Amino acid sequence: MNAFDLSRLQPRLPSPLEPVEDERFARRGLTLLLKREDLIHPDLPGNKWRKLSLNLREAAGRPVLTFGGAYSNHLRATAAAGRLLGFPTVGVVRGDELAGRPLNPSLARCTADGMRLEFVDRATYRAKNDPATRAWLLERAPAGAYVVPEGGSNALAVHGCVELGRELAGLADVAAVACGTGGTLAGLAAGFEGRTLGVPVLKGGFLGGEVRALQEAAFGGPRGDWALDERFHGGGYARVSPALDAFAQDFEARHGLAIERLYVAKMLYGLTTLAEEGAFPAGTRLAAVVTGAPETV
Ligand SMILES: Cc1ncc(COP(=O)(O)O)c(C=O)c1O
């Protein structure tokens, strides 16, 4: 273990797997299990811990430069890791119009954790992986910075999520996970012997290609038995309809845990709909991966 190994932070791993009584599943002979990734660490919940751990070990204390929108959970988790383990962090934030305004609670948390924020216009943000733009950004970061891509998804992040799939071995037949960049799904599916169902929270239908590319980068080819159901993005990223909110509130009341709306609620809604559509044979054990917790700032 090196000084920048997240295991120093005593994560709760393997994350708990909790069976819950839900008649929408029970009446079809299905078992619903919640894979409580949100309980891994209060500052690095869920897939944040899984995706950052190998990257931070690789960075080994170098400054970390990464990217996100104004409400990015990934920026917050990276900033928190920097504070907890003691390395500098720089967050490149989409939207130069934000630079002159008071920080929202999420970005304020990042700076309180010591992250330096660089606001860039949308065109620059879109071009962040082009060599010239990347060089320009690196000039603004401390020397020798280690770059973690937007959403934290790269080959090391995918490898970090493999263990999530392995933890479900023999305990579940299907794992359901919400997808943004697809990194969590790419690793989970590789480590899981059952079927993995991805619920994209962005619309556009591009995610299958992204997952294949991430698996190619991480493993050299496709891994695991996975599929996407594109019906549950609810209009696109960060769109939370009153119906989805009502579903999440009802789930919270039934099962006594707080449900993150942008990802986890959409996955649970999708899984419940599929169960009600008769998509799974009786006897199937369904693990719903709770990839994060609602913001508390
Ligand atoms: C709570 C939560 N769940 C799921 C995801 C999706 O993860 P990925 O980008 O690896 O698909 C994210 C984004 O990082 C997230 O914050």
The ligand as a Gaussian input file, in Angstrom:
#p B3LYP/6-31G(d) Opt

LIG

0 1
 C      -24.220000       8.223000      -8.645000
 C      -23.682000       7.850000      -9.979000
 N      -24.098000       6.697000     -10.538000
 C      -23.662000       6.295000     -11.756000
 C      -22.760000       7.065000     -12.469000
 C      -22.353000       6.594000     -13.835000
 O      -21.065000       6.109000     -13.878000
 P      -20.303000       5.955000     -15.256000
 O      -19.928000       7.342000     -15.702000
 O      -19.135000       5.118000     -14.914000
 O      -21.237000       5.318000     -16.231000
 C      -22.293000       8.273000     -11.930000
 C      -21.317000       9.099000     -12.653000
 O      -20.167000       9.040000     -12.422000
 C      -22.771000       8.683000     -10.648000
 O      -22.375000       9.853000     -10.082000

